Every structure is written in C-alpha cells, then in structure tokens.
C-alpha cells in the first residue's frame, strides 16, 4: 500500500509538471526570440531618420557606427537618378530577399548563416526604398533559454521529490496501523490473548482496530466460559467416581480387582488434572525441558499389562516388541499414557472380540516410532478419522482420540499416519522426533492410505 501510494503520487506529479513546464518552456523560448528581434527593430529604426534626410555614404556610416551596430547592420540603397547603389556594412541576406522586401514595402526576416536577419524597408526622399539589414545571431535568440529550462527542470524535480516525501509519510500513517493489526492477529492466533491494537490511524483502520479488539475480548470471554464449563462438568464426575472408588473396596483381592482400583484411581487423577488445567487456563501438554520426558518402553509395558487382562477375557492375541530396553522420548508420561489408552481403547471398541493387536516401539537416531496395529477390518477414510471432532457419538466415538495422539506427536515435530498393518487391519504410526526437526519419510509401513479396507471409524 505504501509503495503503491508513492507510485501514484510520482505519476500524478510528473504529469502535472510536464503539463505546465513544457508549454512554459516554449513560451520562454518564444519570448527570447521576440526580445532579440525587437532589439533589432529598434536598431533599424534608429537609422531610418537619417536615411529620410540623406543618402551620403560617409554620413550614413557615421550614423550606423553611432548606433553601435556597425558589425551587425547593413544599409542597402538602390540606384536612382544616375546615382550608383550604396551598400554600407556586411551583407548577409540574399539579394532576392532584399529585393522582395523593397518591393513589398514591409519588414521581413530571413535565415542566414549563424542566425537570422531583419530586413526593414525605409522610404528615401527620392521616393526609392532603402533596406536596413540587422543581423540577429542565434546566441542572442536563445539567450537565457537554457537557464530558464534548467530552472524549470529543477523546480519539477523538487516537486516530484516533495510529492514522494509527502506520499511516503501518508503511506506510513496508513500502513503502520495495518501492520500492527496484522501483528496482533498473529499474536492472537499464537495464543497471546492479551494482544490488542491501538485505535489510531485513518477512520477505516480505526474501525478495524475497534472490531479486532472487540473480537479479542469476545474470544477471551468465550475461552473463559469454556474453561469454566469444562471444570464444572469434570467436577460433576467426582461424585460417581467416589462411588466407584468405594465399591472397588468390596471387590476383594485379585488381578482384576487391583486393575479396577488402579483404573478408578487413574480416572480420578485425570479428572483432577482437567479441573486444574481448566481453572489455570494452561495448556494440557506442558513444554518438556532438557532431560525431561519419559521412558516409552516402560510406559508401553505398563499399559499393555493393564489392557492384556481385558484382551485375555475377549480372546485377543497380544504382541509387544521393542520394549526390552529404555527408550527416552521428549513427551510427558501422562500424555503418552493418554495417547496409548486412546489407541488401544479404539482397538477394543471398534474391532470384534478375538481380534489380535500389537504394539511395536522402534528406536532410531533422531526419532522414535510407536506402532499400534490390529487385525480388524481397517478404516474407510483415514483422513476423516484424523480430523478432530468427527465422531458421531452413535458408536461411542467422540472423534477426539486420534486428535490426542496427533497433538502429542506434533508437539515434538513429528506426525501421525494411518495405514494398513501386516496383521491385515489398521496401523497407526506415531512418529516422535527426538530433536524437533522435520520427520523423516522413509523406512516404515506407516504410509497414508486412501481406505483400501472398509470398516468402522475410530474415536
């Protein structure tokens, strides 16, 4: 916008300068020519009285010399009454031009080498017509024209430079509020809810700033209401959780009872985390510092121990690989637990009993890959399954399970891919970057597919 305004001002000012300077320069040139020939006419008029009195050569030479134009003036007197023709001074004009002027009886100009000549007819006492020739050099005709044109050019350049400066200042006044609006929009998009725009500048930009600030206030209010609603809904879960915790005490001993009590305790912790996060308005996944994170192998073993009991009840075959040694990843333990539970829960929810599944951990130099695969019917539309909130609710799916997994991977610079597994069903690949670089795209079967197998969606 700023440079566009400058270009428009330069174009308009240049056209105005040309429209006025060119005609004015031509007028100055014509005025200089008129001035030169007016001086020549005055010099010729100074000799005319003497010619009307006498035609004596000596006297006329003195008159011409007294006029100060002896080098540039000539007098041509025709022969009459037996007297010879008299020519005083240097003749520059052609004889035909002189004869024509004498015949017509009016002044004329003619081009001569180095300039022009004014031919002025004068009537003698004898009735004949003498011609006074005054030489006007080209330097006198153009005297001062170059200087005047240079002044006009300088004035025009100064006007153009001034218009550029004014346009630039106006452009800055218009662009700066727009730039602040863009910067504040980026800050608001990055989660800086305190971003606001000063309400200044042109009227349109002030109105835009007012609208942006109003929108930002509404976003803050909506987020605050959403956090309060999430905290309130989560708080309502505490009562049934308390009943569940009390009922687990009557289950006695045994692996199933211990797993149930552990699940209830974990559920209570997750509810408390949701409440605290909503109240404090902090991201659910905190940034991982140097040396932080968790052991992916240990977390996978723990969650598989939990889900294996249910798998045994449903007759599912379970395989775990790559967890025989520690694998450190820059992900909070609670986040990895939530992601694994979401994927394994999808396996139990969307595949029939007896369907086998597996969890593999691949440890590379710059990335760790966690593969969760099953022998089910696959996914019709992997892209739709990855979209947040696509669950219809009719099959118990909220559409948030894979979104949790995706956000975990993307927090490290990785990604999530859905493909076909060697077991014949779905394979979800979680690519966790160890150094935050762009994920590599080779060496694993976790490629994106376009629904080659048909089956239920995932939550």
C-alpha positions in Angstrom: 0.0 0.0 0.0 2.8 2.4 0.9 4.7 2.0 -2.3 1.6 2.0 -4.4 0.7 5.4 -2.9 4.2 6.7 -3.7 4.0 5.5 -7.3 0.6 7.1 -7.8 1.9 10.5 -6.4 5.0 10.3 -8.6 2.9 9.6 -11.7 0.4 12.4 -11.0 3.1 15.0 -10.1 5.1 14.1 -13.2 2.1 14.6 -15.4 1.3 17.9 -13.8 5.0 19.1 -14.1 5.1 18.1 -17.8 1.8 19.7 -18.5 3.0 23.1 -17.1 6.7 23.0 -17.7 6.7 22.1 -21.4 4.4 24.9 -22.5 6.1 27.4 -20.2 9.5 26.4 -21.7 8.2 27.0 -25.2 6.7 30.4 -24.1 10.1 31.4 -22.7 11.8 30.4 -25.9 9.4 32.5 -28.0 9.8 35.4 -25.7 13.6 35.3 -26.0 13.2 35.3 -29.9 10.7 38.2 -29.7 13.1 40.2 -27.5 16.0 39.7 -29.9 14.0 40.8 -32.9 12.5 43.8 -31.0 16.1 45.0 -30.3 16.9 44.6 -34.0 13.8 46.6 -35.0 14.9 49.4 -32.6 18.4 49.5 -34.1 16.9 49.7 -37.6 14.5 52.5 -36.5 17.5 54.5 -35.3 18.9 54.7 -38.8 15.6 55.4 -40.6 15.5 59.2 -39.8 19.0 59.7 -41.3 18.0 57.8 -44.5 15.0 60.0 -45.0 17.3 63.1 -45.0 20.5 62.0 -46.8 21.9 59.1 -48.7 25.5 60.3 -48.4 27.7 57.3 -47.7 30.0 59.0 -45.2 27.2 60.4 -43.1 25.3 57.1 -43.1 28.4 55.2 -42.0 28.7 57.6 -39.1 25.0 57.0 -38.2 25.5 53.3 -38.3 28.6 53.5 -36.2 26.8 55.7 -33.7 24.1 53.1 -33.4 26.7 50.6 -32.2 25.7 48.0 -34.7 28.4 48.6 -37.4 29.2 44.8 -37.4 25.7 43.6 -37.4 23.9 46.2 -39.5 23.9 46.9 -43.2 22.2 49.5 -45.4 21.2 48.8 -49.0 20.3 52.0 -51.1 19.2 51.4 -54.7 20.5 53.4 -57.6 18.4 56.4 -58.6 18.7 59.5 -60.9 22.0 58.3 -62.3 23.5 57.7 -58.8 25.0 54.3 -58.0 23.6 51.9 -55.5 25.1 52.2 -52.0 25.7 49.3 -49.7 27.0 50.0 -46.2 28.1 47.2 -43.9 28.3 43.4 -44.4 25.5 41.9 -46.4 24.3 38.6 -45.0 20.9 38.3 -46.5 20.4 37.1 -50.1 19.8 39.7 -52.8 16.5 38.2 -53.7 15.3 38.6 -50.1 16.4 42.2 -50.1 14.6 42.9 -53.4 11.5 41.2 -52.2 11.4 43.4 -49.1 12.0 46.5 -51.1 9.2 45.5 -53.5 6.6 44.6 -50.8 7.5 47.6 -48.6 7.2 45.7 -45.2 9.7 44.2 -42.8 10.6 40.6 -43.0 13.1 38.1 -41.5 15.3 35.6 -43.3 17.6 32.8 -42.2 21.3 33.5 -42.7 24.4 31.5 -41.6 24.8 31.7 -37.8 21.4 33.3 -37.1 18.7 35.4 -38.8 18.5 38.8 -40.5 15.8 41.5 -40.0 15.1 43.4 -43.3 13.4 46.8 -42.6 12.3 48.9 -45.6 12.8 52.7 -45.3 11.4 55.3 -47.7 14.0 57.8 -49.1 13.4 61.5 -50.0 13.7 60.5 -53.6 10.9 58.0 -53.3 13.0 55.0 -53.5 13.0 52.2 -50.9 16.2 51.5 -48.9 16.5 48.3 -46.9 18.2 48.2 -43.4 19.5 44.8 -42.6 20.1 43.9 -38.9 21.9 40.6 -38.1 20.5 38.7 -35.2 22.8 35.9 -34.1 21.4 32.5 -32.8 23.1 33.0 -29.5 21.0 36.2 -28.9 17.8 34.4 -29.9 18.4 31.7 -27.4 19.9 33.9 -24.7 18.6 32.8 -21.3 16.5 30.0 -22.6 18.8 27.2 -21.3 19.0 28.8 -17.9 15.2 29.1 -17.7 14.7 25.5 -18.8 17.2 24.3 -16.2 15.3 26.2 -13.5 12.0 24.7 -14.7 13.6 21.2 -14.6 14.9 21.8 -11.1 11.5 23.0 -9.9 9.8 20.0 -11.5 12.3 17.5 -9.8 11.8 19.3 -6.5 8.1 19.0 -6.8 8.3 15.3 -7.6 10.7 14.7 -4.6 8.4 16.6 -2.4 5.4 14.6 -3.5 7.3 11.4 -2.9 8.1 12.5 0.7 4.5 13.6 1.4 3.2 10.3 -0.1 5.6 8.3 1.9 4.6 10.0 5.2 0.9 9.4 4.3 1.7 5.8 3.4 3.4 5.2 6.7 0.5 6.7 8.5 -1.8 4.3 6.7 0.5 1.2 6.7 1.6 1.2 10.4 -1.8 0.7 11.8 -2.4 -2.1 9.3 0.9 -3.7 10.3 0.0 -3.5 14.0 -3.3 -5.1 13.2 -1.6 -8.0 11.3 0.9 -8.5 14.2 -1.8 -8.5 16.8 -3.8 -11.0 14.7 -0.7 -13.3 14.6 -0.2 -13.0 18.3 -3.9 -13.8 19.0 -3.6 -16.8 16.7 -0.5 -18.0 18.7 -2.5 -17.9 21.9 -1.5 -14.5 23.3 -4.9 -13.5 24.4 -3.8 -10.1 25.6 -3.0 -8.9 22.1 -4.8 -5.6 21.3 -4.5 -2.9 18.6 -4.2 0.8 19.3 -7.3 2.5 17.9 -5.5 5.1 15.7 -4.8 6.0 12.1 -7.4 6.6 9.3 -11.0 6.1 10.1 -11.3 2.7 8.3 -8.3 1.3 10.2 -9.6 2.7 13.5 -12.9 0.9 12.9 -10.9 -2.3 12.1 -8.9 -1.9 15.3 -12.1 -1.5 17.3 -13.6 -4.6 15.7 -10.5 -6.6 16.3 -10.3 -5.6 20.0 -14.0 -6.4 20.4 -13.4 -9.8 18.8 -10.4 -10.5 21.0 -12.4 -9.6 24.1 -15.1 -12.0 23.0 -12.6 -14.7 22.3 -11.2 -14.3 25.8 -14.7 -14.4 27.3 -15.6 -17.5 25.3 -12.5 -19.3 26.3 -13.1 -18.4 30.0 -16.6 -19.7 29.7 -15.4 -22.9 28.1 -12.8 -23.4 30.8 -15.4 -22.9 33.5 -17.8 -25.3 31.7 -15.1 -27.9 31.4 -14.1 -27.6 35.0 -17.8 -27.7 36.1 -18.5 -30.8 34.0 -15.3 -32.5 35.2 -16.2 -31.7 38.8 -19.6 -33.4 38.4 -17.7 -36.6 37.6 -16.2 -36.7 41.1 -19.4 -37.9 42.7 -19.8 -41.1 40.6 -16.0 -41.6 40.8 -16.3 -41.5 44.6 -19.0 -44.2 44.5 -16.9 -46.3 42.2 -13.8 -46.0 44.4 -15.9 -47.1 47.4 -17.4 -50.0 45.5 -13.9 -51.2 44.4 -13.1 -51.7 48.1 -15.7 -54.6 48.1 -14.1 -56.4 45.2 -11.6 -58.2 47.4 -8.2 -59.2 46.1 -7.1 -60.5 42.7 -5.6 -59.1 39.5 -9.0 -57.9 38.2 -9.8 -56.1 41.4 -6.4 -54.4 41.5 -6.7 -53.3 37.9 -10.2 -51.9 38.5 -9.0 -49.9 41.6 -5.9 -48.7 39.6 -8.2 -47.6 36.7 -10.5 -45.7 39.1 -7.5 -44.0 40.7 -6.1 -43.0 37.4 -9.5 -41.7 36.3 -9.7 -39.6 39.4 -6.2 -38.2 38.7 -7.2 -37.3 35.1 -10.3 -35.6 36.2 -8.3 -33.5 38.8 -5.8 -32.6 36.0 -8.7 -31.5 33.7 -10.1 -29.3 36.5 -6.7 -27.7 37.4 -5.9 -27.1 33.7 -9.3 -25.5 33.0 -9.1 -23.3 36.1 -5.5 -22.2 35.5 -6.0 -21.8 31.7 -2.8 -23.6 30.9 -2.2 -26.0 28.0 -2.9 -29.6 28.8 0.5 -30.6 27.5 3.3 -28.7 29.1 6.6 -28.0 27.4 9.3 -30.6 28.1 12.6 -29.3 29.2 16.1 -30.8 28.7 16.4 -34.1 30.4 12.6 -34.4 30.9 10.2 -36.8 29.3 9.6 -40.4 30.0 10.7 -43.9 29.1 8.4 -45.1 26.2 9.3 -48.8 26.8 8.3 -48.6 30.5 5.0 -46.8 29.7 4.1 -49.3 26.9 4.8 -52.3 29.2 2.7 -50.8 32.0 -0.3 -50.0 29.7 -0.1 -53.4 28.0 -0.2 -55.1 31.4 -3.3 -53.2 32.0 -5.0 -53.9 28.7 -3.8 -57.5 28.5 -6.2 -58.6 31.2 -9.2 -57.4 29.1 -7.6 -58.9 26.0 -7.4 -62.3 27.7 -11.1 -62.1 28.6 -12.0 -61.4 24.9 -9.7 -64.0 23.5 -7.4 -61.5 21.7 -3.8 -62.3 20.9 -1.4 -59.6 22.0 2.2 -58.9 20.8 4.6 -56.3 22.2 8.0 -55.6 20.7 10.9 -53.2 21.1 10.4 -52.6 24.8 13.2 -54.6 26.2 15.5 -51.6 26.7 14.8 -48.0 27.8 13.7 -45.5 25.1 13.7 -41.9 26.2 11.3 -39.5 24.4 10.6 -35.8 25.0 6.9 -36.4 25.9 5.3 -36.2 29.4 4.4 -39.6 30.8 0.7 -38.7 31.3 0.5 -37.6 27.6 1.9 -40.8 26.3 -0.4 -42.8 28.6 -3.4 -40.9 27.3 -2.3 -41.5 23.7 -1.7 -45.2 24.1 -5.0 -45.7 26.0 -6.9 -43.8 23.2 -5.4 -46.1 20.5 -5.8 -49.3 22.5 -9.3 -48.3 23.5 -10.2 -47.8 19.8 -9.0 -51.4 19.1 -11.3 -52.8 21.8 -14.2 -50.6 20.8 -14.1 -50.9 17.0 -12.9 -54.5 16.4 -14.8 -57.7 17.3 -13.7 -59.9 20.1 -10.8 -62.3 19.3 -9.1 -59.7 17.0 -5.4 -59.7 17.6 -3.4 -56.5 18.1 0.2 -55.5 18.6 2.4 -52.6 19.9 5.9 -52.1 18.5 8.5 -49.5 19.5 11.2 -48.6 17.0 14.1 -46.5 18.4 16.1 -44.5 15.8 18.8 -42.0 16.0 16.5 -39.0 15.6 13.1 -40.4 16.1 11.1 -43.0 18.0 8.2 -44.7 16.3 5.3 -46.3 18.2 3.2 -48.6 16.0 -0.3 -49.8 17.2 -1.7 -52.3 14.7 -4.7 -54.7 14.7 -6.2 -57.5 12.6 -9.6 -55.8 12.2 -11.4 -54.5 9.2 -9.4 -51.3 8.7 -10.6 -47.7 8.3 -12.7 -46.5 5.5 -11.4 -42.8 5.5 -8.1 -42.3 7.4 -8.2 -38.5 6.7 -11.7 -38.2 8.3 -10.6 -40.3 11.2 -7.7 -37.9 11.8 -10.0 -34.8 11.8 -10.9 -33.5 15.2 -14.5 -34.0 16.4 -15.7 -36.2 13.5 -17.2 -38.8 15.8 -20.9 -39.0 15.5 -21.5 -40.3 19.1 -23.7 -43.1 17.8 -20.9 -45.7 18.2 -19.4 -44.3 21.3 -16.9 -42.2 19.4 -16.2 -38.6 20.2 -13.7 -38.1 17.4 -11.0 -36.8 19.9 -8.9 -40.0 20.4 -6.7 -39.7 17.4 -6.6 -35.9 17.9 -4.9 -36.5 21.3 -2.3 -38.8 19.5 -1.7 -36.2 16.8 -1.1 -33.3 19.2 1.3 -35.4 21.1 3.4 -36.3 18.0 3.2 -32.7 16.6 4.4 -31.3 19.9 7.8 -32.9 19.2 7.9 -32.0 15.4 6.6 -35.5 14.4 3.3 -36.7 12.9 0.8 -39.5 12.9 0.0 -41.7 9.9 -2.8 -44.3 9.4 -2.1 -47.2 7.1 -2.6 -51.0 6.7 -0.9 -53.3 9.1 0.8 -56.6 8.5 -2.0 -58.1 10.6 -4.5 -57.1 8.0 -6.2 -54.3 9.8 -5.3 -50.7 10.8 -1.8 -49.5 11.7 -1.4 -46.2 13.5 2.2 -44.8 13.4 3.2 -42.2 16.0 6.4 -40.5 14.9 8.1 -38.8 17.8 11.0 -36.6 16.9 13.9 -36.5 19.4 15.5 -33.3 18.2 12.4 -31.3 16.9 13.4 -31.5 13.2 11.1 -32.3 10.4 10.1 -36.0 10.4 11.7 -38.4 8.0 9.5 -40.1 5.4 11.1 -43.5 4.9 11.7 -47.0 6.2 8.3 -47.8 7.7 4.9 -49.1 6.7 3.1 -46.2 8.3 2.1 -44.6 4.9 -1.1 -42.8 4.3 -3.7 -44.9 2.5 -7.0 -44.0 0.9 -9.3 -46.5 2.6 -8.3 -49.7 0.9 -10.1 -51.7 3.6 -13.5 -51.0 4.8 -14.5 -50.9 8.5 -15.6 -48.8 11.4 -14.2 -45.4 12.3 -12.1 -44.7 15.4 -12.8 -42.3 18.3 
